[in-house]
């Protein structure tokens, strides 16, 4: 729920130690990008764009992390394809934690179009922007890999939010 505290989030990363959202220390926001895993060619393309734009997020005081339920080995294989050493790659996301974040969980359909086996179960993608106080600012959750938010659009939204002190929206949970 926007303006409410998000669930705890802790995962190991490949090159940046253990990640804890509550201790991330972002100046303005933390951008949490949940991706499906090594088996997903759309995720690779999406994360390539994120890696390319990460310096723009950094300039705005936004820390970035990409997280999947992949094993460390599969996450490393994805990182090797990305060639973005500054991009924090979290792995081994527990699917119970994924559910707590509102992520959808899918079951394996075998090999994908790129010939990589899907894990038995994995989380579908989502993008969240979280304030330093741990409250949700923005969220987009998907049931499948298509039609995700564009990172350049998110940069524009962040610029607007910062310049106008725009509040998180969708916060009303009262009676209708």
C-alpha positions in Angstrom: 0.0 0.0 0.0 1.5 3.4 -1.0 2.7 5.4 2.0 2.8 2.3 4.1 5.9 0.3 5.1 6.9 -2.4 2.6 7.7 -5.9 3.8 11.2 -6.7 4.9 13.6 -7.6 2.0 17.0 -9.3 2.5 18.9 -11.2 -0.2 22.5 -12.0 -1.0 24.0 -10.2 -4.0 26.7 -11.3 -6.3 29.3 -8.5 -5.8 27.8 -6.2 -3.2 27.4 -8.2 0.0 24.1 -8.9 1.6 21.3 -6.5 0.7 18.8 -5.3 3.2 16.2 -2.8 2.0 15.8 -1.4 5.5 19.5 -0.6 5.7 20.0 0.5 2.1 20.6 4.2 2.9 19.3 5.7 -0.4 19.3 9.4 -0.5 15.8 9.6 -2.2 14.6 6.2 -3.2 15.5 2.6 -3.8 14.4 1.1 -7.1 13.7 -2.6 -6.6 13.4 -4.5 -9.8 12.2 -8.1 -9.5 13.0 -10.2 -12.6 12.1 -13.7 -13.6 15.6 -15.1 -14.0 18.2 -16.4 -16.4 15.7 -18.3 -18.5 13.9 -15.1 -19.5 15.2 -13.3 -22.6 12.9 -10.3 -22.0 14.5 -9.9 -18.5 17.9 -9.8 -20.1 16.9 -7.0 -22.4 15.2 -5.2 -19.5 18.2 -5.4 -17.2 20.5 -4.3 -20.0 18.5 -1.1 -20.2 18.6 -0.8 -16.4 22.4 -1.2 -16.3 22.7 1.4 -19.1 20.6 3.9 -17.1 21.9 3.2 -13.6 24.2 6.3 -13.6 21.1 8.4 -14.2 19.4 6.9 -11.2 22.6 7.4 -9.2 22.6 11.1 -10.1 19.1 11.4 -8.6 20.0 9.7 -5.3 18.2 6.5 -6.3 19.9 3.2 -5.4 19.1 0.3 -7.7 18.9 -3.5 -7.2 17.6 -6.3 -9.5 16.5 -9.4 -7.7 15.3 -12.9 -8.7 14.7 -16.2 -7.1 17.5 -17.7 -9.2 20.3 -19.5 -7.5 23.7 -17.8 -7.2 25.0 -19.7 -10.2 22.1 -18.7 -12.4 22.3 -15.1 -11.2 26.0 -15.0 -12.0 25.3 -16.3 -15.5 22.8 -13.5 -16.0 25.3 -11.0 -14.6 27.9 -12.3 -17.1 25.6 -11.5 -19.9 24.8 -8.1 -18.6 28.3 -6.9 -18.2 27.1 -4.2 -15.7 29.4 -4.6 -12.7 27.9 -1.7 -10.8 24.3 -3.1 -11.0 23.5 -4.9 -7.8 22.1 -8.4 -8.6 20.3 -10.1 -5.8 19.5 -13.8 -5.9 17.9 -16.6 -3.9 14.7 -14.6 -3.2 12.5 -16.9 -1.1 9.2 -17.3 -2.9 7.3 -16.6 0.4 9.0 -13.2 0.5 8.1 -12.7 -3.2 4.4 -13.4 -2.3 4.7 -11.0 0.7 5.7 -8.3 -1.9 2.6 -9.2 -4.1 4.6 -10.9 -6.8 2.9 -13.7 -8.8 4.6 -17.1 -8.9 4.7 -19.3 -12.0 5.6 -23.0 -12.5 8.1 -24.3 -15.0 7.1 -25.0 -18.6 10.5 -26.6 -19.4 12.9 -24.9 -21.8 12.3 -21.4 -22.9 12.8 -19.9 -26.4 16.5 -19.5 -25.6 16.9 -23.1 -24.6 17.3 -22.5 -20.8 15.2 -24.5 -18.4 12.8 -22.5 -16.2 13.1 -23.2 -12.5 10.4 -25.4 -10.9 8.9 -22.2 -9.5 9.9 -18.5 -10.0 8.5 -15.0 -9.3 7.1 -12.9 -12.1 8.4 -9.3 -12.6 7.6 -6.2 -10.6 9.1 -2.8 -10.1 8.9 -0.9 -6.8 10.2 2.5 -5.8 10.7 2.7 -2.0 11.4 5.8 0.1 14.3 5.8 2.5 11.8 5.4 5.4 10.7 2.1 3.9 7.4 3.3 2.6 6.1 2.4 -0.8 6.2 5.2 -3.4 5.4 3.4 -6.6 4.6 -0.2 -7.6 4.0 -2.1 -10.8 3.4 -5.9 -10.6 3.1 -8.2 -13.6 1.7 -11.6 -14.2 4.0 -12.2 -17.1 7.2 -10.7 -18.7 5.6 -8.4 -21.2 4.9 -4.7 -21.2 7.0 -3.6 -18.2 7.5 0.0 -17.1 10.3 1.7 -19.1 13.2 3.0 -17.0 13.5 6.2 -18.9 9.8 6.9 -18.0 10.6 6.1 -14.4 13.5 8.6 -14.5 11.1 11.3 -15.7 8.6 10.4 -13.0 11.3 10.6 -10.4 12.3 14.0 -11.6 8.7 15.2 -11.4 8.2 13.7 -8.0 11.4 15.3 -6.7 10.8 18.8 -8.2 7.1 18.9 -7.2 7.4 17.0 -3.9 4.7 14.8 -5.4 3.2 12.3 -2.9 2.7 8.6 -3.4 -0.8 7.9 -4.8 -3.2 5.0 -4.4 -3.0 5.3 -0.6 -6.7 5.3 0.2 -7.9 2.1 1.8 -11.1 3.3 3.5 -14.7 2.4 2.8 -16.0 3.1 -0.7 
